[in-house]
């Protein structure tokens, strides 16, 4: 079965770019533009990995990650914080994120995250 990644990003161009970069690696992508859509799609699709933008409108990505991890069937889903802030690791870890991917997202860094959290490399 093809692995699925939920990309949560409010900026459409960034979300589309990440989708293309991930699909190039043979991974299926589900997209969400905001926190509540992310929670809904995570429950519906049960992704293998969630890439969570931290700077979301209405409810930030760290709060959203915490809520997703409280859902019974999602409590073990790896969530990677995606951000331009380089001092966020401690906060992201407290929220339940297992890793941080820094913006601008580069293919090599994204591939490392996919290998680590989807393929166990």
C-alpha positions in Angstrom: 0.0 0.0 0.0 1.3 3.5 -0.9 2.3 5.6 2.0 0.2 8.8 2.7 1.5 12.1 3.9 -0.9 14.9 5.1 0.6 18.3 4.3 -0.9 21.1 6.4 0.0 24.5 5.0 -2.1 27.6 4.7 -0.1 29.1 1.7 -1.3 27.4 -1.4 1.9 27.8 -3.4 4.0 26.3 -0.6 1.5 23.4 -0.2 1.5 22.7 -3.9 5.3 22.7 -4.0 5.5 20.3 -1.1 2.9 18.0 -2.7 5.0 17.9 -5.9 8.2 17.2 -4.0 6.6 14.4 -2.0 4.8 12.8 -5.0 8.1 12.7 -6.8 9.2 10.2 -4.1 6.2 7.9 -4.8 4.2 9.0 -1.8 0.5 9.9 -1.8 -0.4 13.4 -0.5 -3.4 14.7 1.3 -3.6 18.5 1.7 -5.2 20.7 4.3 -5.1 24.5 4.4 -5.9 25.0 8.1 -6.1 23.4 11.5 -9.6 22.1 11.6 -9.4 20.8 8.0 -6.1 19.0 9.1 -7.8 17.3 12.1 -10.8 16.2 9.9 -8.5 14.9 7.1 -6.2 13.1 9.6 -9.2 11.3 11.0 -10.6 10.4 7.6 -7.4 9.3 5.8 -5.2 8.1 8.7 -1.9 9.3 7.2 1.4 7.7 7.8 3.1 11.1 8.4 1.9 14.6 8.9 3.9 17.7 7.9 2.5 20.5 10.0 3.0 24.2 9.3 3.4 26.0 12.6 2.1 29.4 11.5 -1.5 28.5 10.7 -4.4 31.0 11.1 -7.1 30.5 13.8 -5.2 27.7 15.6 -1.4 27.3 15.3 0.2 24.1 14.1 1.6 23.1 17.5 -1.9 23.2 19.1 -3.2 21.3 16.1 -0.5 18.7 16.5 -1.5 18.2 20.1 -5.1 17.8 19.2 -4.4 15.3 16.5 -2.3 13.2 18.8 -5.2 12.9 21.2 -7.4 11.1 18.7 -7.3 7.4 19.4 -6.2 6.1 16.1 -3.8 9.0 15.4 -1.9 9.0 18.7 1.2 7.3 17.2 1.2 9.2 13.9 4.5 11.0 13.4 4.1 14.8 13.1 6.9 16.9 11.7 6.8 20.7 12.4 7.4 22.8 9.3 8.6 26.3 10.1 11.0 29.1 9.3 11.7 29.6 13.0 14.9 27.9 14.0 14.3 28.1 17.8 11.1 26.0 17.8 12.5 22.5 18.4 11.8 22.4 22.2 8.2 23.8 21.7 7.5 21.4 18.9 8.7 18.4 20.9 6.5 19.4 23.8 3.5 19.6 21.4 4.3 16.0 20.3 6.1 16.6 17.1 8.9 14.1 16.4 11.0 16.3 14.1 11.3 19.8 12.5 11.6 20.6 8.8 12.8 24.1 8.2 11.5 26.5 5.5 12.2 27.1 2.8 11.8 23.3 2.3 14.5 21.8 0.2 14.2 18.4 -1.5 17.2 16.9 0.3 15.8 17.8 3.8 12.3 16.6 2.8 13.7 13.3 1.5 15.6 12.9 4.8 12.3 13.3 6.7 10.4 10.9 4.4 13.1 8.3 4.7 13.3 8.6 8.5 9.6 8.6 9.3 8.1 6.6 6.4 10.8 4.1 5.5 12.7 3.8 8.8 16.1 4.8 7.2 
